[in-house]
């Protein structure tokens, strides 16, 4: 085990660390984190205007009256709420495109609005126009997301490349104010970027009779399929706690994946709004799937572990439990991971990974056979798992599933936890005569 | 004096930041601790006299070092201290790194 640990620490960890510090991954992460309120608002309005049951087919009684009232409310609020849904999650690709440009240009210390506008314009050039040159909105949501990410990054980098090399900067005579020469310096690079993207967009339209966004979505679709498969999600379930065991935050992995998850969620939301049954939605692997069902209490399914800590006879371990239980309820588990610790603790390696893989597999299975609705809404990653699971699926069975998963997590952690506790108790017995440090 | 405390999203660290301020105040120091997401760290260095990294962002030390220059004290919090919020140990270590 020790050889293996030092091998990973020397070879894999730095690579993962560099990836985590990669500017594109950080920009994607910052963009999606910043846009969570949009996802939450956009999906919650949809939940409100979509009563989960059709009251006309229900037995008379309280539930039927409740659903009838809900239906009336939904009718009343439909138009304003669907507008909110359309301009938030329905335009996700636009906001991601602008967001990436914003965070990247800030990283490069380009203190101008132009790069953001330019990158967004480039996304429009490749995803918002049809063969007739008329605007089309089909790629504003999840389907255009990959195009938005690729084009936004490429166009910003291209623009920066041209600016850095002073392409088109005309050296004006000394009397001309520097601001004027600066504004000239942006004109040529912007013109070149737009010319290139205009040609690329036109070629894609001519050749495929659809925007470039369609081609990019087709190219990534095998990957989307792989992420949204039982094998794919169980591999993710393995890698997330595996990395965290080495103290590497899961965002190395989950930031690039978030593009897939959000595209899937938006597709589900779209299908749900169109009247598809919540058990028959196209995708399973979505942000709610990962942050409520898989990582109950944070990466490593640590809610169960925090509960075990709380009841520990070891002073040290129960202190960690007390410190960790509240944050863990909101998906923040650093106190448990670093305090118990889970990180570099040989005893916690197997159960933290096994629990995540089990949670992933069981939830995928339950959703595949229609036992639990598939997620179509996302109230944000730090909502407690049972509440988040319910709101994202509007299915009480999802809460039952969470409870079952927590029990499984408890059982898996128990023997390993007991061994860890025995070690700690032995340590405490040795040092008992000295007064414990506060 | 201003310290910057970094983790991924600035969530856990915001709690730790409060405790660090309490501990430094108890020692009679006037320290503001800004919990910062690591992605924001490079652009928020102004006026910062020490950078504290959570153990899970320790790999960003080089990036921060480049942005902050060779003289900036950068302290990687030990996992155990971070998990147990052992602010006494953290504050002592950081103070030891600061130029007298």
Interface residues (C-beta under 8 A of the other chain):
Chain A: X13 X14 X16 X17 X18 X20 X21 X26 X27 X29 X30 X33 X103 X106 X107 X109 X244 X247 X248 X249 X251 X319 X320 X323 X327 X332 X334 X335 X336 X337 X338 X339 X340 X341 X343 X344 X382
Chain B: X7 X8 X9 X11 X12 X15 X37 X38 X39 X40 X42 X43 X54 X55 X56 X57 X58 X59 X60 X63 X79 X80 X82 X83 X84 X85
